[in-house]
Amino acid sequence: MSSESADTVIREKLQGLDRLRRLRYVLWFVVVAAVLGITYWGMGFVGFQAYVVADRFPQMYDFIAQGFFPPDFQSFTVYTKEREITGLRAIAASFRDGGAPIIDSLQSSRLSLVKASLVTLLLGFMGTVIAFPFALILGVLGSERVTPFPFNFLFRGTLSAIRAIPAIVWIFLYIPIGAPSQMTAVLAIGTDSIGNLGRLFTDDLEEIDEGPIEAIRSTGASSTQTVSFGMLSQVSRSFIAWTLYILEINTRIAISLGVVGAGGLGLMIKNSQNLFQFQQTAAGLIMVFVVVLGIELISSRIRARLRPGEHSGKSLVEAVRDLFDPGKWLGVGNRSKND
């Protein structure tokens, strides 16, 4: 090829790249313009008035500064409620005598922030435990490696249908069993977790190596043995890591369900707000931060040691940032494998 022909080819390629670059800019402009246009139209459609928010923001600031501070931890334990110990002194008082007031509060039938925190954690934990076996079965059957196409989509479709309904809706669908309560909250969290956890299991199975599967089959193993020793053995650690991740999500959901009557921290925050005890509401919100950050940091550290290729757990900054993800509070934020 002559130098002139080579220059022509290079020039054509550069022109093609330049056209592609301009096309990409045009597409980005169209996407951004569409997003801004839909947002502007949507604000008018739902009656959102930005100037009203801006005008009333100083009032909101004064309301929070004067009504929520300082936080009142009088309801931290039954001990502090009975003795009307308020403010941060209630926390210190609750750890007297080796934390006896805390233990007494956990055993008492009366509400306290300590007991509400335990209830919230238990709701998320029990929902996760109930969901795990169902998610495992549907997740495995949803994989094309186990169930031939297109029959695997029967199970994938079931998982998708479950995931389409957030937990806060599931708790109302369980009203024939009982009004929104701790029992129906466990069922709602468990049902929601089946869809989310099962989908994660299915996606993991689609990415495993074929070698170990063929090796197990070559020994004359049955289908069940092939799935157990050729497939699940490759993803067992990852499955545990994803279950811990869903436990993080379910702790948030348990708090959200508490607002609609499921108990725990959400219910205490709602009750204190209804009684205009905003300083106690602030204390409840602080407990939410402590519970959610604690479970997320512990879970992420464990997952970092279980999941292949992940070498570090979630940092405090990342955990705080995730507190402002509304999807994770409603059970609609865990749609992908990337957290």
VOBA-1610 file (N, C-alpha, C; in pm, whole numbers, padded with zeros to 5 digits, always signed):
BEGIN
Met+00085-00119+00000Met+00000+00000+00000Met+00089+00124+00000Ser+00058+00216-00092Ser+00137+00338-00102Ser+00111+00428+00017Ser+00204+00523+00037Ser+00188+00616+00149Ser+00064+00703+00132Glu+00030+00733+00004Glu-00088+00815-00020Glu-00215+00740+00018Ser-00221+00609-00015Ser-00337+00527+00020Ser-00348+00513+00171Ala-00233+00496+00238Ala-00234+00483+00384Ala-00284+00611+00449Asp-00242+00725+00396Asp-00289+00853+00450Asp-00440+00868+00433Thr-00488+00821+00315Thr-00633+00830+00290Thr-00712+00745+00388Val-00661+00623+00415Val-00729+00533+00510Val-00730+00595+00649Ile-00616+00650+00690Ile-00607+00711+00823Ile-00701+00831+00833Arg-00704+00912+00723Arg-00790+01029+00723Arg-00937+00990+00733Glu-00976+00883+00664Glu-01115+00836+00670Glu-01151+00785+00809Lys-01056+00715+00871Lys-01081+00666+01007Lys-01095+00781+01106Leu-01010+00881+01091Leu-01019+00997+01180Leu-01151+01071+01160Gln-01195+01082+01034Gln-01323+01147+01007Gln-01438+01067+01067Gly-01427+00933+01058Gly-01529+00849+01118Gly-01535+00864+01268Leu-01418+00870+01332Leu-01413+00891+01476Leu-01469+01027+01515Asp-01439+01127+01431Asp-01489+01262+01459Asp-01641+01266+01447Arg-01696+01199+01346Arg-01842+01193+01332Arg-01906+01121+01450Leu-01842+01013+01492Leu-01893+00937+01606Leu-01892+01022+01733Arg-01784+01101+01749Arg-01774+01188+01866Arg-01883+01294+01863Arg-01909+01355+01747Arg-02014+01456+01735Arg-02151+01395+01760Leu-02171+01272+01710Leu-02298+01204+01731Leu-02320+01176+01880Arg-02212+01138+01947Arg-02223+01112+02091Arg-02260+01240+02166Tyr-02201+01353+02129Tyr-02235+01481+02192Tyr-02381+01516+02167Val-02428+01492+02045Val-02568+01522+02012Val-02662+01436+02096Leu-02628+01307+02109Leu-02712+01217+02187Leu-02716+01259+02333Trp-02600+01296+02388Trp-02596+01342+02527Trp-02681+01469+02545Phe-02672+01559+02446Phe-02750+01682+02453Phe-02900+01650+02452Val-02940+01556+02365Val-03081+01518+02356Val-03128+01454+02488Val-03044+01367+02546Val-03081+01301+02671Val-03096+01402+02784Val-02998+01493+02797Val-03003+01594+02903Val-03124+01685+02884Ala-03149+01727+02758Ala-03263+01813+02731Ala-03394+01742+02764Ala-03402+01612+02733Ala-03523+01535+02762Ala-03544+01523+02913Val-03435+01496+02987Val-03446+01484+03133Val-03493+01615+03195Leu-03432+01726+03152Leu-03472+01857+03205Leu-03615+01893+03167Gly-03652+01859+03044Gly-03787+01889+02999Gly-03892+01810+03076Ile-03866+01680+03096Ile-03960+01597+03170Ile-03968+01642+03316Thr-03853+01681+03371Thr-03853+01730+03509Thr-03936+01857+03524Tyr-03917+01948+03430Tyr-03994+02074+03433Tyr-04143+02046+03420Trp-04178+01959+03326Trp-04319+01925+03307Trp-04373+01852+03430Gly-04293+01762+03486Gly-04336+01685+03602Gly-04362+01773+03723Met-04279+01876+03743Met-04302+01967+03855Met-04436+02038+03843Gly-04468+02077+03721Gly-04598+02141+03701Gly-04712+02043+03718Phe-04691+01919+03674Phe-04797+01818+03680Phe-04832+01782+03824Val-04730+01769+03911Val-04755+01731+04051Val-04773+01852+04141Gly-04760+01971+04085Gly-04780+02091+04166Gly-04663+02128+04253Phe-04542+02085+04214Phe-04422+02120+04291Phe-04380+02263+04258Gln-04371+02345+04362Gln-04338+02487+04342Gln-04207+02517+04415Ala-04101+02533+04337Ala-03968+02552+04395Ala-03962+02682+04476Tyr-04030+02786+04433Tyr-04022+02914+04504Tyr-04087+02904+04642Val-04189+02818+04655Val-04253+02799+04785Val-04155+02733+04881Val-04083+02633+04831Val-03982+02564+04913Val-03875+02662+04956Ala-03829+02744+04861Ala-03723+02842+04893Ala-03771+02944+04996Asp-03895+02990+04982Asp-03948+03091+05075Asp-03965+03036+05216Arg-04002+02909+05225Arg-04031+02850+05356Arg-03913+02775+05417Phe-03802+02771+05345Phe-03686+02701+05397Phe-03636+02761+05529Pro-03631+02894+05544Pro-03590+02950+05674Pro-03680+02904+05790Gln-03811+02893+05763Gln-03902+02844+05867Gln-03870+02699+05903Met-03839+02621+05800Met-03803+02482+05825Met-03676+02473+05909Tyr-03580+02558+05878Tyr-03454+02558+05952Tyr-03480+02593+06099Asp-03562+02695+06122Asp-03594+02734+06260Asp-03668+02623+06333Phe-03758+02556+06260Phe-03836+02447+06321Phe-03744+02334+06366Ile-03650+02297+06282Ile-03558+02188+06317Ile-03463+02232+06427Ala-03409+02354+06416Ala-03310+02401+06513Ala-03371+02418+06652Gln-03495+02467+06657Gln-03557+02494+06786Gln-03638+02376+06840Gly-03695+02296+06748Gly-03782+02188+06793Gly-03712+02057+06815Phe-03606+02027+06738Phe-03540+01897+06742Phe-03416+01896+06831Phe-03363+02010+06864Phe-03239+02016+06942Phe-03262+02086+07074Pro-03197+02035+07181Pro-03113+01916+07182Pro-03197+01788+07185Pro-03148+01677+07129Pro-03223+01551+07131Pro-03249+01506+07275Asp-03366+01450+07296Asp-03406+01404+07428Asp-03415+01252+07429Phe-03324+01189+07501Phe-03319+01044+07507Phe-03391+00989+07631Gln-03494+01059+07675Gln-03567+01014+07792Gln-03625+00873+07772Ser-03661+00841+07648Ser-03720+00709+07618Ser-03614+00606+07581Phe-03489+00634+07613Phe-03382+00540+07575Phe-03403+00404+07641Thr-03438+00404+07770Thr-03471+00281+07842Thr-03592+00307+07931Val-03651+00200+07982Val-03762+00213+08077Val-03715+00284+08203Tyr-03591+00260+08241Tyr-03532+00322+08360Tyr-03533+00475+08348Thr-03489+00526+08234Thr-03483+00671+08216Thr-03622+00732+08200Lys-03717+00658+08144Lys-03853+00709+08131Lys-03918+00723+08269Glu-03902+00621+08352Glu-03964+00624+08484Glu-03907+00735+08571Arg-03776+00761+08558Arg-03711+00862+08642Arg-03700+00997+08572Glu-03758+01004+08451Glu-03761+01129+08374Glu-03622+01190+08359Ile-03528+01104+08328Ile-03391+01149+08299Ile-03386+01189+08152Thr-03356+01311+08123Thr-03366+01363+07988Thr-03229+01388+07926Gly-03233+01427+07798Gly-03111+01463+07726Gly-03013+01348+07712Leu-02887+01384+07693Leu-02782+01284+07679Leu-02752+01212+07810Arg-02794+01271+07922Arg-02772+01207+08051Arg-02844+01072+08059Ala-02951+01057+07982Ala-03026+00932+07984Ala-02943+00816+07931Ile-02855+00843+07833Ile-02772+00736+07778Ile-02672+00688+07882Ala-02606+00785+07948Ala-02510+00748+08052Ala-02578+00674+08167Ala-02697+00720+08203Ala-02769+00656+08314Ala-02809+00513+08280Ser-02831+00486+08152Ser-02875+00352+08111Ser-02764+00249+08118Phe-02639+00294+08128Phe-02527+00200+08135Phe-02477+00179+08278Arg-02554+00225+08375Arg-02517+00203+08514Arg-02535+00056+08551Asp-02462+00013+08651Asp-02473-00124+08703Asp-02454-00227+08592Gly-02355-00203+08508Gly-02326-00300+08402Gly-02431-00306+08293Gly-02504-00198+08275Gly-02606-00195+08171Gly-02735-00264+08210Ala-02759-00277+08340Ala-02881-00342+08388Ala-03008-00275+08336Pro-03015-00139+08330Pro-03135-00076+08275Pro-03165-00117+08130Ile-03059-00139+08052Ile-03078-00182+07913Ile-03136-00322+07908Ile-03082-00412+07990Ile-03133-00549+07993Ile-03277-00552+08039Asp-03308-00472+08141Asp-03447-00466+08191Asp-03541-00413+08083Ser-03495-00317+08003Ser-03579-00261+07897Ser-03608-00363+07789Leu-03509-00447+07758Leu-03529-00550+07656Leu-03631-00654+07702Gln-03638-00676+07832Gln-03730-00775+07886Gln-03867-00716+07918Ser-03877-00584+07920Ser-04002-00517+07955Ser-04097-00513+07835Ser-04227-00508+07864Ser-04327-00494+07759Ser-04345-00349+07716Arg-04286-00255+07789Arg-04298-00113+07758Arg-04201-00074+07648Leu-04239+00025+07570Leu-04157+00070+07459Leu-04039+00153+07509Ser-03926+00136+07443Ser-03808+00218+07466Ser-03725+00215+07339Leu-03634+00310+07327Leu-03551+00315+07207Leu-03462+00191+07195Val-03415+00142+07308Val-03329+00022+07305Val-03408-00098+07254Lys-03527-00118+07309Lys-03609-00231+07265Lys-03654-00213+07121Ala-03690-00091+07082Ala-03733-00065+06944Ala-03620-00095+06846Ser-03496-00064+06884Ser-03381-00094+06797Ser-03366-00244+06779Leu-03383-00318+06888Leu-03373-00465+06879Leu-03484-00521+06792Val-03606-00468+06807Val-03719-00514+06725Val-03691-00489+06577Thr-03638-00372+06545Thr-03605-00340+06406Thr-03504-00437+06349Leu-03399-00465+06425Leu-03297-00559+06379Leu-03355-00698+06361Leu-03442-00740+06452Leu-03500-00874+06443Leu-03595-00886+06324Leu-03671-00780+06296Leu-03760-00783+06181Leu-03680-00804+06052Gly-03572-00729+06036Gly-03488-00745+05917Gly-03422-00882+05912Phe-03377-00930+06028Phe-03308-01060+06033Phe-03404-01174+06001Met-03520-01175+06066Met-03616-01284+06044Met-03669-01284+05901Gly-03693-01165+05846Gly-03737-01159+05707Gly-03633-01217+05612Thr-03506-01190+05640Thr-03398-01243+05557Thr-03389-01394+05569Val-03399-01446+05690Val-03389-01591+05713Val-03504-01664+05644Ile-03626-01609+05656Ile-03742-01672+05593Ile-03727-01672+05441Ala-03671-01566+05386Ala-03660-01553+05241Ala-03553-01643+05182Phe-03448-01672+05257Phe-03331-01738+05200Phe-03363-01869+05129Pro-03432-01966+05192Pro-03454-02094+05121Pro-03538-02078+04995Phe-03641-01991+04999Phe-03723-01970+04880Phe-03643-01901+04770Ala-03561-01803+04810Ala-03478-01733+04712Ala-03376-01828+04651Leu-03323-01918+04732Leu-03224-02014+04681Leu-03287-02107+04578Ile-03406-02159+04608Ile-03473-02251+04515Ile-03509-02180+04384Leu-03575-02064+04395Leu-03615-01991+04275Leu-03494-01938+04199Gly-03391-01896+04274Gly-03272-01844+04209Gly-03198-01951+04130Val-03189-02069+04187Val-03121-02180+04117Val-03202-02223+03996Leu-03333-02239+04013Leu-03417-02282+03901Leu-03427-02175+03794Gly-03404-02050+03830Gly-03409-01943+03732Gly-03286-01935+03643Ser-03181-02006+03679Ser-03059-02005+03599Ser-03073-02097+03479Glu-03027-02051+03364Glu-03035-02132+03242Glu-02943-02253+03251Arg-02845-02249+03341Arg-02757-02365+03359Arg-02829-02481+03427Val-02938-02450+03495Val-03013-02554+03566Val-03142-02588+03494Thr-03218-02486+03458Thr-03346-02505+03388Thr-03332-02455+03245Pro-03358-02540+03146Pro-03339-02501+03007Pro-03425-02381+02968Phe-03372-02301+02876Phe-03448-02191+02819Phe-03561-02249+02734Pro-03683-02195+02735Pro-03730-02075+02805Pro-03797-02103+02938Phe-03790-02230+02986Phe-03863-02264+03108Phe-03805-02193+03230Asn-03677-02156+03225Asn-03619-02086+03339Asn-03683-01949+03361Phe-03746-01895+03255Phe-03808-01763+03269Phe-03938-01770+03349Leu-03991-01890+03371Leu-04104-01902+03463Leu-04061-01861+03603Phe-03941-01903+03641Phe-03889-01871+03774Phe-03834-01729+03777Arg-03768-01688+03670Arg-03721-01550+03662Arg-03839-01452+03667Gly-03948-01489+03596Gly-04065-01403+03597Gly-04127-01393+03734Thr-04126-01504+03808Thr-04178-01501+03945Thr-04096-01406+04030Leu-03965-01415+04019Leu-03877-01326+04096Leu-03899-01181+04056Ser-03915-01156+03926Ser-03937-01019+03880Ser-04070-00964+03931Ala-04173-01050+03932Ala-04304-01006+03981Ala-04298-00971+04128Ile-04223-01048+04206Ile-04209-01019+04349Ile-04132-00890+04369Arg-04027-00872+04290Arg-03943-00753+04305Arg-04014-00627+04262Ala-04116-00642+04177Ala-04187-00524+04127Ala-04269-00456+04236Ile-04299-00528+04343Ile-04381-00474+04452Ile-04291-00447+04573Pro-04277-00324+04619Pro-04192-00295+04736Pro-04253-00350+04864Ala-04170-00364+04964Ala-04213-00422+05091Ala-04323-00342+05157Ile-04319-00211+05140Ile-04420-00126+05205Ile-04559-00149+05145Val-04564-00204+05023Val-04692-00243+04963Val-04730-00385+05006Trp-04629-00472+05015Trp-04655-00610+05057Trp-04723-00615+05194Ile-04683-00527+05285Ile-04741-00532+05419Ile-04891-00504+05416Phe-04937-00426+05320Phe-05080-00402+05307Phe-05150-00516+05233Leu-05076-00586+05147Leu-05134-00703+05081Leu-05156-00818+05180Tyr-05083-00815+05291Tyr-05099-00919+05393Tyr-05204-00881+05498Ile-05284-00779+05472Ile-05388-00737+05567Ile-05488-00849+05598Pro-05524-00939+05501Pro-05613-01050+05538Pro-05557-01137+05651Ile-05425-01142+05665Ile-05364-01217+05775Ile-05369-01135+05902Gly-05351-01005+05890Gly-05354-00918+06007Gly-05320-00776+05969Ala-05360-00683+06055Ala-05327-00543+06031Ala-05175-00525+06033Pro-05125-00414+05975Pro-04979-00390+05978Pro-04924-00406+06119Ser-04836-00500+06136Ser-04782-00533+06268Ser-04645-00595+06248Gln-04583-00638+06357Gln-04452-00701+06346Gln-04461-00832+06269Met-04571-00906+06285Met-04588-01032+06213Met-04595-01010+06063Thr-04683-00919+06020Thr-04696-00894+05877Thr-04573-00823+05821Ala-04500-00750+05905Ala-04376-00686+05859Ala-04273-00792+05823Val-04263-00897+05904Val-04170-01006+05874Val-04207-01072+05741Leu-04338-01094+05720Leu-04383-01154+05595Leu-04354-01062+05476Ala-04377-00933+05494Ala-04353-00838+05385Ala-04205-00830+05351Ile-04121-00822+05452Ile-03976-00817+05429Ile-03928-00947+05366Gly-03980-01061+05415Gly-03940-01190+05359Gly-03980-01203+05214Thr-04103-01163+05181Thr-04149-01173+05042Thr-04066-01085+04950Asp-04042-00962+04992Asp-03962-00870+04913Asp-03820-00925+04893Ser-03766-00987+04996Ser-03629-01039+04989Ser-03618-01160+04898Ile-03725-01237+04885Ile-03722-01352+04794Ile-03690-01305+04652Gly-03758-01200+04608Gly-03734-01149+04473Gly-03596-01092+04455Asn-03553-01009+04550Asn-03422-00944+04536Asn-03307-01043+04552Leu-03315-01126+04653Leu-03207-01220+04679Leu-03202-01329+04572Gly-03320-01376+04529Gly-03324-01479+04425Gly-03263-01431+04296Arg-03288-01304+04259Arg-03230-01250+04136Arg-03078-01243+04145Leu-03026-01205+04260Leu-02882-01200+04279Leu-02822-01339+04268Phe-02890-01439+04323Phe-02842-01577+04315Phe-02839-01623+04169Thr-02945-01593+04094Thr-02951-01633+03954Thr-02838-01570+03873Asp-02815-01442+03894Asp-02709-01373+03820Asp-02572-01432+03852Asp-02550-01468+03978Asp-02422-01527+04016Asp-02401-01662+03947Leu-02506-01743+03940Leu-02494-01875+03878Leu-02465-01864+03728Glu-02511-01757+03665Glu-02486-01740+03522Glu-02339-01711+03493Glu-02262-01672+03593Glu-02124-01629+03571Glu-02021-01732+03617Ile-02064-01848+03664Ile-01968-01946+03716Ile-01896-02017+03602Asp-01783-02081+03635Asp-01703-02153+03537Asp-01770-02285+03499Glu-01755-02322+03374Glu-01815-02446+03325Glu-01731-02568+03359Gly-01599-02547+03382Gly-01509-02659+03406Gly-01551-02751+03520Pro-01570-02697+03641Pro-01610-02783+03753Pro-01742-02856+03728Ile-01833-02792+03655Ile-01961-02856+03626Ile-01940-02979+03538Glu-01859-02963+03433Glu-01831-03076+03344Glu-01756-03186+03418Ala-01668-03148+03509Ala-01592-03248+03584Ala-01684-03333+03671Ile-01782-03268+03735Ile-01878-03341+03819Ile-01965-03431+03732Arg-02010-03381+03617Arg-02094-03462+03529Arg-02020-03584+03476Ser-01890-03568+03451Ser-01813-03679+03395Ser-01801-03797+03491Thr-01827-03773+03619Thr-01821-03881+03718Thr-01951-03958+03727Gly-02051-03917+03647Gly-02180-03982+03651Gly-02272-03927+03759Ala-02244-03809+03807Ala-02325-03749+03914Ala-02464-03717+03863Ser-02562-03719+03953Ser-02699-03684+03919Ser-02710-03533+03903Ser-02827-03488+03856Ser-02848-03344+03838Ser-02838-03269+03970Thr-02893-03329+04075Thr-02887-03265+04207Thr-02743-03254+04255Gln-02665-03358+04236Gln-02524-03355+04277Gln-02445-03256+04193Thr-02479-03246+04065Thr-02410-03150+03978Thr-02436-03007+04024Val-02562-02978+04057Val-02596-02845+04105Val-02528-02816+04238Ser-02530-02914+04328Ser-02475-02893+04462Ser-02324-02878+04461Phe-02255-02972+04394Phe-02109-02974+04402Phe-02040-02903+04286Gly-02109-02892+04172Gly-02047-02826+04057Gly-02081-02679+04046Met-02199-02640+04097Met-02243-02501+04083Met-02242-02426+04216Leu-02321-02476+04312Leu-02334-02403+04438Leu-02203-02394+04513Ser-02116-02493+04494Ser-01986-02487+04563Ser-01903-02369+04516Gln-01927-02324+04393Gln-01851-02210+04339Gln-01903-02076+04390Val-02028-02072+04430Val-02089-01944+04465Val-02136-01938+04611Ser-02102-02036+04691Ser-02152-02040+04829Ser-02108-01916+04908Arg-01981-01878+04896Arg-01933-01761+04969Arg-02001-01634+04918Ser-02019-01627+04787Ser-02085-01510+04729Ser-02231-01504+04771Phe-02297-01619+04781Phe-02436-01622+04825Phe-02450-01568+04967Ile-02357-01605+05054Ile-02359-01556+05191Ile-02338-01405+05193Ala-02246-01358+05108Ala-02219-01214+05101Ala-02343-01138+05055Trp-02413-01189+04953Trp-02534-01122+04905Trp-02644-01125+05009Thr-02651-01233+05086Thr-02753-01242+05192Thr-02726-01136+05298Leu-02601-01114+05331Leu-02567-01009+05427Leu-02602-00871+05372Tyr-02582-00854+05243Tyr-02617-00726+05180Tyr-02768-00702+05187Ile-02846-00806+05161Ile-02992-00794+05171Ile-03033-00767+05315Leu-02959-00822+05411Leu-02988-00794+05552Leu-02973-00645+05581Glu-02872-00582+05522Glu-02857-00437+05536Glu-02983-00365+05485Ile-03025-00403+05366Ile-03143-00341+05306Ile-03265-00363+05394Asn-03280-00485+05445Asn-03399-00519+05523Asn-03405-00443+05655Thr-03290-00408+05711Thr-03290-00327+05833Thr-03352-00190+05806Arg-03320-00130+05692Arg-03380-00003+05654Arg-03529-00019+05631Ile-03566-00126+05559Ile-03707-00147+05529Ile-03787-00164+05657Ala-03730-00234+05756Ala-03800-00256+05883Ala-03833-00123+05950Ile-03742-00026+05939Ile-03768+00106+05996Ile-03881+00175+05920Ser-03879+00166+05787Ser-03985+00227+05707Ser-04120+00165+05738Leu-04124+00033+05754Leu-04250-00034+05783Leu-04301+00002+05923Gly-04210+00038+06013Gly-04251+00079+06146Gly-04339+00202+06144Val-04318+00288+06045Val-04397+00411+06034Val-04544+00379+06006Val-04571+00265+05939Val-04709+00228+05908Val-04765+00128+06009Gly-04696+00113+06124Gly-04752+00034+06231Gly-04684-00097+06260Ala-04566-00123+06200Ala-04500-00252+06218Ala-04413-00258+06342Gly-04407-00151+06418Gly-04328-00151+06540Gly-04184-00109+06517Gly-04104-00114+06623Gly-03964-00077+06612Gly-03942+00073+06613Leu-03826+00113+06562Leu-03788+00254+06566Leu-03884+00342+06485Gly-03930+00291+06372Gly-04021+00370+06290Gly-04147+00408+06365Leu-04202+00314+06442Leu-04324+00341+06517Leu-04299+00442+06629Met-04185+00430+06697Met-04154+00523+06805Met-04135+00665+06751Ile-04070+00677+06637Ile-04051+00808+06576Ile-04186+00869+06537Lys-04272+00786+06478Lys-04404+00835+06438Lys-04485+00879+06561Asn-04482+00798+06667Asn-04560+00831+06787Asn-04511+00960+06852Ser-04381+00977+06862Ser-04328+01098+06924Ser-04359+01221+06840Gln-04358+01204+06708Gln-04390+01317+06621Gln-04538+01353+06631Asn-04623+01252+06641Asn-04767+01278+06655Asn-04799+01351+06785Leu-04716+01329+06887Leu-04735+01394+07017Leu-04658+01526+07025Phe-04599+01567+06912Phe-04522+01691+06904Phe-04403+01691+07000Gln-04348+01571+07027Gln-04228+01559+07110Gln-04108+01548+07016Phe-04076+01660+06953Phe-03978+01658+06845Phe-03837+01630+06894Gln-03806+01665+07018Gln-03674+01634+07070Gln-03657+01483+07086Gln-03765+01413+07121Gln-03759+01268+07127Gln-03757+01208+06986Thr-03822+01276+06892Thr-03813+01234+06752Thr-03669+01241+06704Ala-03599+01348+06741Ala-03458+01361+06703Ala-03375+01248+06762Ala-03404+01210+06888Ala-03332+01098+06950Ala-03357+00970+06873Gly-03483+00949+06828Gly-03514+00831+06749Gly-03440+00829+06617Leu-03429+00945+06552Leu-03356+00953+06426Leu-03208+00923+06446Ile-03153+00968+06557Ile-03012+00937+06586Ile-02994+00787+06604Met-03090+00722+06671Met-03083+00577+06687Met-03092+00506+06552Val-03170+00562+06460Val-03177+00506+06325Val-03039+00510+06259Phe-02971+00624+06271Phe-02837+00636+06214Phe-02743+00532+06276Val-02750+00518+06407Val-02660+00424+06475Val-02687+00281+06431Val-02815+00241+06427Val-02851+00104+06391Val-02814+00074+06246Val-02853+00163+06154Val-02828+00139+06013Val-02679+00141+05981Leu-02607+00240+06035Leu-02462+00247+06010Leu-02392+00127+06070Gly-02433+00087+06190Gly-02369-00027+06254Gly-02384-00154+06175Ile-02507-00186+06132Ile-02529-00310+06059Ile-02462-00306+05923Glu-02458-00188+05860Glu-02395-00179+05728Glu-02243-00195+05737Leu-02182-00130+05835Leu-02036-00139+05847Leu-01993-00281+05882Ile-02064-00345+05975Ile-02030-00483+06012Ile-02051-00577+05893Ser-02166-00563+05827Ser-02197-00650+05713Ser-02096-00632+05600Ser-02061-00509+05570Ser-01970-00484+05458Ser-01831-00540+05486Arg-01788-00535+05613Arg-01657-00591+05648Arg-01657-00743+05629Ile-01767-00807+05667Ile-01775-00952+05650Ile-01781-00987+05501Arg-01862-00911+05426Arg-01875-00938+05283Arg-01744-00917+05209Ala-01664-00822+05256Ala-01536-00796+05191Ala-01442-00916+05200Arg-01463-00999+05300Arg-01378-01118+05317Arg-01439-01242+05255Leu-01562-01232+05212Leu-01629-01346+05153Leu-01637-01338+05001Arg-01663-01218+04949Arg-01687-01204+04806Arg-01554-01200+04731Pro-01538-01286+04630Pro-01414-01287+04552Pro-01389-01153+04484Gly-01266-01106+04493Gly-01229-00982+04426Gly-01261-00856+04502Glu-01328-00868+04618Glu-01360-00749+04697Glu-01266-00747+04817His-01185-00643+04829His-01079-00642+04929His-01102-00542+05041Ser-01203-00461+05031Ser-01226-00363+05136Ser-01375-00349+05162Gly-01409-00329+05288Gly-01549-00311+05325Gly-01592-00168+05301Lys-01718-00143+05327Lys-01775-00010+05308Lys-01720+00085+05414Ser-01678+00202+05371Ser-01626+00301+05464Ser-01741+00373+05532Leu-01707+00449+05639Leu-01808+00524+05711Leu-01874+00627+05620Val-01793+00691+05535Val-01847+00793+05443Val-01946+00730+05346Glu-01911+00612+05293Glu-02002+00544+05201Glu-02131+00502+05270Ala-02118+00456+05394Ala-02237+00414+05469Ala-02329+00533+05495Val-02271+00648+05529Val-02352+00768+05552Val-02417+00812+05422Arg-02344+00806+05312Arg-02400+00843+05182Arg-02520+00755+05147Asp-02510+00625+05176Asp-02619+00533+05144Asp-02743+00558+05229Leu-02728+00630+05340Leu-02845+00661+05422Leu-02945+00747+05346Phe-02898+00818+05244Phe-02984+00909+05170Phe-03032+00848+05038Asp-03022+00715+05027Asp-03074+00645+04910Asp-03215+00599+04941Pro-03318+00668+04890Pro-03457+00634+04926Pro-03496+00494+04882Gly-03436+00444+04773Gly-03473+00312+04725Gly-03445+00203+04825Lys-03336+00218+04902Lys-03301+00115+04999Lys-03392+00114+05120Trp-03460+00225+05145Trp-03555+00229+05257Trp-03688+00166+05218Leu-03718+00163+05089Leu-03846+00111+05043Leu-03835-00028+04983Gly-03710-00078+04973Gly-03693-00211+04915Gly-03693-00212+04764Val-03664-00098+04701Val-03660-00092+04556Val-03523-00049+04505Gly-03426-00038+04595Gly-03295+00010+04554Gly-03195-00099+04526Asn-03228-00225+04556Asn-03134-00335+04537Asn-03169-00414+04414Arg-03169-00346+04301Arg-03208-00410+04177Arg-03091-00469+04099Ser-02971-00430+04133Ser-02855-00478+04059Ser-02758-00541+04155Lys-02653-00591+04101Lys-02552-00657+04183Lys-02447-00561+04233Asn-02457-00439+04195Asn-02360-00340+04238Asn-02418-00259+04350Asp-02356-00264+04467Asp-02404-00185+04581Asp-02304-00080+04617
//
